[in-house]
Amino acid sequence: MILDLLLGYLIGSILGGTLWKYVSRTDLAQVGSGNIGARNAHRAGGLPAFLFVYLFDATKTILALQLTDAFYPVALAVLIGHLFPLFHPRRGGKGYAVFSGIVFAITPWAYLAGLGILGLSYLVTKDSVKAGLIPVVLLPLLPVYFDAGPINILCTVAVSLLVLWAHDALHKPVIT
C-alpha cells in the first residue's frame, strides 16, 4: 500500500495547468489569479484551456484510482500531490478537478448527481465557487452509502476538508 500511496502522490503532482504552459505557451501562474487550476485556465484561455486542465486533472485521478486496491487512501494521496506537487515550484491547484475524478471513479452516477447538485447550488448562490463546494461537503456520504468502512470515510472527510481549505472555505463563510 505504501507504493500505491507514493504513486498516487506522484501522479497527483503532475498538473494539467503546468502541461497547459507547454501546449499554449501561457503560464497560468503568471496570469489571472496565479493559480494553475482549471478555473484560472478558463480566465486565461477560455473553454479550451479549462477543458484541457480540468479533464487532464480529473482523468489522472481516475487512472490512478484504477491502478490500486487502496482506493480511498490513494484518492487522498492524489489530492495531496495535486495541492502540494513535487513538480511545481510554488503550489498546485485547488483540487476540484481531482475531487471530480474521485467521485467519477467511485461511480459515474454520483458524478452526474453532483453535476445536478452543482447546477441547483449555482441557481441558489449565483457563485460558481460556492456552488462547487456544496458537492465537496457531500463527498463523505458516498463511502457511507457503499459501506466502505471507517478508514475510507475518514479519507473522504480529509479530501473534503483539504478541498475546502484550498478554496479558503474554512477561513471565510461559504454562504453569505
C-alpha positions in Angstrom: 0.0 0.0 0.0 2.9 2.4 0.6 3.9 2.1 -3.0 0.3 2.8 -4.1 0.3 5.9 -1.9 3.6 7.1 -3.3 2.5 6.5 -6.8 -0.8 8.3 -6.1 1.1 11.3 -4.8 3.4 11.4 -7.8 0.5 11.1 -10.2 -1.2 13.9 -8.3 1.9 16.1 -8.7 1.5 16.1 -12.5 -0.7 19.1 -13.1 -2.8 19.9 -16.1 -2.1 23.6 -15.6 1.6 23.0 -15.8 1.2 21.0 -19.0 -1.0 23.7 -20.5 2.0 26.0 -20.4 3.8 23.7 -22.9 0.7 23.4 -25.1 -0.3 27.1 -25.2 2.8 28.9 -24.0 0.6 30.5 -21.4 2.0 30.2 -17.8 -1.1 30.1 -15.7 1.0 31.0 -12.6 1.7 34.4 -14.3 -1.9 35.3 -15.3 -5.3 35.9 -13.7 -5.3 34.7 -10.1 -1.9 32.9 -10.5 -3.4 29.5 -9.7 -2.7 26.8 -12.2 -6.1 25.1 -11.9 -9.0 24.9 -14.3 -10.8 28.0 -13.2 -7.8 30.2 -13.8 -7.2 28.4 -17.1 -10.7 29.4 -18.2 -9.9 33.0 -17.3 -6.6 32.9 -19.2 -7.5 30.7 -22.2 -11.3 30.2 -22.3 -13.1 26.9 -22.7 -10.2 25.0 -24.5 -7.8 25.8 -21.6 -10.5 24.9 -19.0 -11.3 21.6 -20.6 -7.6 20.7 -21.1 -6.7 21.4 -17.4 -9.9 20.0 -15.9 -10.0 16.8 -18.0 -6.3 16.1 -17.5 -6.6 16.5 -13.7 -9.8 14.5 -13.4 -8.5 11.8 -15.8 -5.2 11.4 -14.0 -7.1 10.8 -10.8 -9.4 8.2 -12.3 -6.5 6.4 -13.8 -4.5 6.4 -10.5 -7.5 5.0 -8.7 -7.9 2.2 -11.3 -4.4 1.1 -10.5 -5.0 0.4 -6.8 -7.0 -1.7 -4.4 -6.4 1.0 -1.7 -8.9 3.3 -3.5 -9.8 5.9 -0.8 -6.3 6.3 0.7 -4.8 6.7 -2.8 -7.5 9.2 -3.6 -6.3 11.3 -0.7 -2.7 10.8 -1.9 -3.5 12.1 -5.4 -5.2 15.1 -3.9 -2.2 15.9 -1.6 0.1 15.6 -4.7 -2.2 17.9 -6.6 -2.3 20.5 -3.8 1.4 20.2 -2.8 3.1 18.9 -6.0 6.6 17.7 -6.2 7.0 19.0 -9.7 5.7 22.6 -9.3 7.9 25.0 -7.5 5.0 27.1 -6.0 1.8 25.2 -5.3 -0.7 23.2 -7.1 -4.3 23.6 -8.0 -7.3 23.8 -5.6 -8.3 20.2 -6.1 -11.8 20.5 -7.6 -10.9 18.5 -10.8 -9.2 15.9 -8.6 -12.3 15.8 -6.4 -14.4 15.3 -9.6 -12.2 12.5 -10.7 -12.6 10.8 -7.3 -16.4 11.0 -7.5 -16.4 9.7 -11.1 -14.2 6.8 -10.1 -16.5 5.9 -7.2 -19.5 5.8 -9.6 -20.3 7.9 -12.7 -23.9 8.2 -11.3 -22.6 10.1 -8.3 -20.7 12.4 -10.6 -23.9 13.1 -12.6 -25.8 13.7 -9.4 -23.0 16.0 -8.3 -23.4 18.0 -11.5 -27.1 18.3 -10.8 -26.3 19.5 -7.2 -23.8 21.9 -8.6 -26.3 23.3 -11.1 -29.0 23.8 -8.4 -26.5 25.2 -6.0 -25.4 27.8 -8.6 -29.0 28.8 -9.1 -29.3 29.5 -5.4 -25.9 31.1 -4.7 -25.1 32.7 -8.1 -21.5 31.9 -7.3 -19.6 29.1 -9.1 -17.1 28.6 -6.3 -19.6 28.4 -3.5 -21.9 26.2 -5.6 -18.9 23.9 -6.4 -18.1 23.4 -2.7 -21.5 22.0 -1.8 -20.9 18.7 -3.6 -17.4 18.6 -1.9 -19.1 18.7 1.5 -21.4 15.8 0.5 -18.5 13.6 -0.6 -18.2 11.6 2.7 -21.7 10.3 2.2 -20.5 8.1 -0.7 -18.4 5.7 1.3 -21.1 5.7 4.0 -23.7 4.7 1.3 -21.4 2.0 -0.1 -20.5 0.8 3.5 -16.8 1.3 2.7 -15.6 1.3 6.3 -14.3 3.9 8.7 -10.8 4.4 7.2 -12.3 5.1 3.8 -14.9 7.5 5.3 -12.0 9.3 7.1 -10.1 9.6 3.8 -13.1 11.2 2.1 -13.6 13.6 5.0 -9.9 14.5 4.7 -10.4 15.0 0.9 -13.4 17.3 1.5 -11.5 19.3 4.2 -8.5 19.8 2.0 -10.5 21.0 -1.0 -12.4 23.4 1.3 -9.1 24.6 2.8 -7.6 25.1 -0.7 -10.7 27.3 -1.5 -10.3 29.2 1.8 -13.8 28.0 2.7 -12.6 27.0 6.1 -11.4 30.6 6.7 -14.4 32.6 5.5 -18.1 31.9 5.2 -19.1 29.9 2.1 -22.8 31.0 2.1 -23.4 34.8 2.6 
